[in-house]
Amino acid sequence: MTMTETPRIAQTPAQAVVFLETLAGIVEKSPVTYSTTAAADLAAHLRGMADAVTTDAHVNPAELATTRQYAALDWQNETIAVLFAAEHRTTLHAH
């Protein structure tokens, strides 16, 4: 890699699906901006988007399962989301 190249991680449709699923889970668990009903609606919409990507991109089920397993190990997903929400910072260490 040269000094002018931007480092990038290759994105796959499976990663997009898992990102949308993770985002849906965060939205459901933390309806700070939305009502509980609106958070559930948004989460359902995000899951619908994940289903559409899975279908349209013909995501390999084995690759998707492996990507989900790695995402489950990625403790940063929810922690970083919590850090961005000032309302949750006081509860970060309560777990």
N, C-alpha and C positions, 0 to 999 in steps of 0.2 A: 504494500500500500504506500502510495506517495503522500506527501504532505498536503496535497490539494484534494485527495480523495476523501469522501465522506464515508465513515464506517457505517455499514448498514447490516442489519440482521434480515435475512431473507424471510419474507412474510408468506405464509401459505394460507389457503382457504381454511384449513383446520385451525390455524392460529386466530383467524378472524372470527370463526365460530366460537371458539373458547373465550375470546375477548368479549364478545357480545353476551355470552352466557354469564361470564364473571360480572360484567357490568349490570346485568339484570339482577343478579343476586345481591349486589351492593345496593342497588336502588331499592329493592324490597326490604333489606335490613335497615336502611337508614332513610326513612321518609321525612327528612328534615324540611325540604323545600316543598314537598308535595304532601297531600293528604295520604292516608294509608291506601285509599281506593285509587287515587291517581298514581301512586307509586306502583301498585299492583298492575294497573293498566299499562304503565310505561314498561315495566318488566316484561309483561306479556308481549308487548310490541317488539322489544329487543329480542326476545326468544323467537318470535316469528321471523325476525330478520335472520337470526342464526339458522333457523330451519330452511329459509330460502337460500342462504349461501350453501348450506349442506347439499341441498337438492340441485341447485343450478350449477354448482361447481363440481358436482359428483365427487364429494369428499370421500376419500377412502375411510371406511369405518375403523380400520385398525389404526390408521394415522390419527384419526380424531380421538380415539380412546387413549392413545399414547400421549397426545397433546394435552388432553384433560388431566391425565395423571401428573404430568409435569406442572401444569397450572395449579393443581391441588397442593403441590409441594412449594409453590411460590408464595411464601408468607407475606411478601411485600404488597401484593395486590390490595388486600383490604387495609393493611396498616397504612399505606400511603394515602388511600382514599380517606381514611379517618383523620390523618394529619392535615389534610386539606380542609376538612370541615371543622371550623373553630368550635362548634357546639359539642364536638365529640372529644376534643383534646383532653378534657378533664377525666374522661372515662377510659382513656387509652391504657393506663396502667392498672385498671381495676380488674382486668381479666386474668 
